[in-house]
Structure formats: structure tokens, C-alpha cells
Amino acid sequence: DAGITQSPRHKVTETGTPVTLRCHQTENHRYMYWYRQDPGHGLRLIHYSYGVKDTDKGEVSDGYSVSRSKTEDFLLTLESATSSQTSVYFCAISDRAASTDTQYFGPGTRLTVL
Amino acid sequence: AQSVSQHNHHVILSEAASLELGCNYSYGGTVNLFWYVQYPGQHLQLLLKYFSGDPLVKGIKGFEAEFIKSKFSFNLRKPSVQWSDTAEYFCAMRGNTGKLIFGQGTTLQVKP
């Protein structure tokens, strides 16, 4: 398995509070991604990063921000959590965005917003 | 818009039955196609992938998939399922945006 960890693995928070999820990799891969998984929707891309301090929006970026100050860490922040952000969040990494590249996923973070 | 559709949302099979999960994508250009599996409580793992060449792709754990360009399909198959195959299966594509687009997922339940 690719060296990807996510923290925390489970979190319960209240509406309106800020939440930060961390993804850490030991593979030195350039690309990192944040997805959310919801029943009936599969996985949807929130934000991704193509290098240190280089990030871009995905399909469902509203209400989320990201930061990447080091190659190994990619942080996802919910600025003011809402119940609609209750979900399972997965981080993924890949070596490059080339056509032959494959994304590998972390263990996930289950977030509940009350 | 690029999209992926998995027709079967929930499949129940008995052990030793054959499996075929449907996946269709919407995109007219060159695609990369993937099947991922998520066992209960675990993260997504890559089952197999197609980039080019032989349209019949073999993956781990006895799974295979066939890319049929004329049908925009990439169905997953296994001749004989086991109880341990109980999981959720996701089809995904990558088109010209370079981003992965996932289908809704299919939950497979295998009865012993």
C-alpha cells in the first residue's frame, strides 16, 4: 500500500466550527487530492495540488480550502462546517498527471457535523 | 460533460456465481479507465486499469474488465465470486481534464 495517512480518522463537530483534516504521504509524490464520498455519488473531487503551494479547485470546492506548504502534507479546511459536509473524506496521491498515472488512496476520515 | 454511470447499485450473489458489473462512460476522446474496490471499513484499492493496448485487462484477485470503445463500456467480471469479494466497487475514468471521475458505486453482497 502507498504510504498515505489521514488524521483524524473520525471526528464529530458542531455546525459553524472550523475543521482541518490532514493528509500525509511518504512517497514524495507531486500530486495530492481531496475527495468526499457520499452514498449515491461515488467520490467527488474537492481540491487538488500539483506541487507545494500549487492548488486548484475540483468539482465540489465550495466551503472548503486547502493548503500545501510541504510536499508530504495536504490540509483540507472546512471554514465553517455545515451538516451537508458530513461525509467520508479521502486523500489520494499520484506521481504525476500523466496518462499512465494511477491515484492511490488513504484510509479516509469520517466527519460528522451536528 | 464527462461522466461515469454504473447501472447496478446493489448486487446480491451466492458464492461461486459469476459476476458482471456494468460501467459506461461519456466522453468521445481517449480515456483511461479504472476499477477500484472498497472493502467494508477500508480505503479504496486499485483492482485494475486500462490505458491502451489489449482491451481485456486482468487485475488482482481474479477480476478482469473489457474495454469496448464502440459501447463506451468497461464492465468488470469475475467467473466465480467468493464471500470475501463483498465490497463496494467503483468505476472511474480520466479524460482530457486529467481528473478522475467516479461512478456512483455498486455494492456487492456475496452470500456464503
Interface residues (C-beta under 8 A of the other chain):
Chain A: D1 Y33 G40 H41 G42 L43 R44 L45 Y48 G58 F90 A97 S99 T100 T102 Q103 Y104 F105 G106 P107 G108
Chain B: V4 Q6 H9 T30 N32 F34 Y36 Q42 H43 L44 Q45 L46 K49 F51 F90 A92 R94 G98 K99 L100 F102 G103 Q104 G105
